[in-house]
Amino acid sequence: MNDRQHRRIYIKAAVCISTEAGENLHGWIGDLSVGGVFMKTPDQLPEGTPCKVTLTLRDGNERTRLIVPGKIVRCTEEGIGVAFGEVSDEVQQALSELVVADPVAQAPTS
């Protein structure tokens, strides 16, 4: 069963997950929503691990970095799912604009 609450987009963008223990995992976004991100990586982290997610998004020649607190909620052979924690209004707006602007974003399902 898929119980996602937010629209998801599929973009090619770099992502880094950093833990308080000093681990830094780098990969590519598998999908992104205002509520979290799935990072494609063969690496694993324990579910429940607090982390910071750095998303590097490109718009033409401009690069934007969003740093978002989160928690590991899923690990699979394909990658790591992170649920975002509380974010600033600016980051929330940037994520919302990105997801809403994508014409092929998948609506939540239950």
C-alpha positions in Angstrom: 0.0 0.0 0.0 1.3 3.5 -0.9 0.3 6.1 1.8 2.1 9.1 0.5 0.7 12.4 1.5 2.4 14.8 -1.0 2.8 15.1 -4.7 6.2 13.8 -5.9 8.4 14.9 -8.7 11.2 13.1 -10.5 14.2 15.3 -11.2 17.9 14.7 -11.7 19.6 16.7 -9.0 22.3 16.0 -6.5 21.6 15.3 -2.9 23.7 14.8 0.2 22.6 13.3 3.5 24.7 14.2 6.5 24.4 12.7 10.0 25.4 14.0 13.4 28.0 11.2 13.5 29.8 12.9 10.5 28.6 10.5 7.8 28.0 12.2 4.4 26.3 10.1 1.7 26.0 11.5 -1.8 23.6 10.5 -4.5 20.9 11.6 -6.8 17.3 12.4 -6.1 14.9 9.5 -6.9 11.9 11.6 -6.1 11.1 14.7 -4.2 8.1 16.2 -2.4 7.5 19.0 0.1 7.5 16.2 2.8 10.7 14.3 1.9 13.1 12.9 -0.6 14.2 9.5 -1.8 18.0 9.4 -2.6 19.3 6.8 -5.0 22.3 5.2 -3.3 23.6 1.8 -2.5 24.6 3.1 1.0 22.5 2.5 4.1 21.7 4.3 7.3 19.5 3.1 10.2 15.9 4.1 10.1 15.2 6.8 12.7 18.6 8.5 12.2 18.4 12.3 12.3 20.1 14.0 9.4 20.4 17.1 7.2 19.6 16.9 3.6 21.3 19.2 1.1 19.5 19.5 -2.2 21.4 21.1 -5.1 18.9 22.2 -7.7 19.7 23.8 -11.0 17.7 26.3 -13.0 19.5 27.1 -16.1 22.9 28.5 -15.1 21.8 29.1 -11.5 22.3 26.7 -8.7 20.2 26.7 -5.5 21.1 24.8 -2.4 18.4 23.9 0.1 19.4 22.5 3.5 16.6 20.7 5.2 16.5 18.8 8.5 15.1 15.3 8.3 15.0 11.7 9.6 15.7 8.5 7.8 12.4 6.7 7.4 13.2 4.0 4.8 16.2 2.1 3.5 16.1 -0.2 0.5 18.5 -1.7 -2.0 17.7 1.3 -4.2 18.3 4.0 -1.7 17.2 6.0 1.4 13.9 7.8 2.1 14.0 10.9 4.3 11.1 12.7 5.9 11.7 16.4 6.2 11.4 18.0 9.6 10.4 21.6 10.2 11.7 23.9 7.6 11.9 27.7 7.2 9.1 29.5 5.3 11.7 30.2 2.5 12.6 26.5 2.1 8.9 25.4 2.3 8.1 27.9 -0.5 11.0 26.8 -2.7 9.9 23.1 -2.3 6.3 23.9 -3.0 7.0 26.0 -6.1 9.3 23.2 -7.4 6.7 20.5 -6.9 3.7 22.5 -8.1 5.5 23.7 -11.2 6.2 20.2 -12.4 3.4 19.1 -14.8 4.1 15.4 -14.4 4.3 15.3 -10.6 2.4 12.3 -9.1 -0.5 13.1 -6.9 -0.6 11.4 -3.5 -2.2 7.9 -3.4 -3.6 5.8 -0.6 
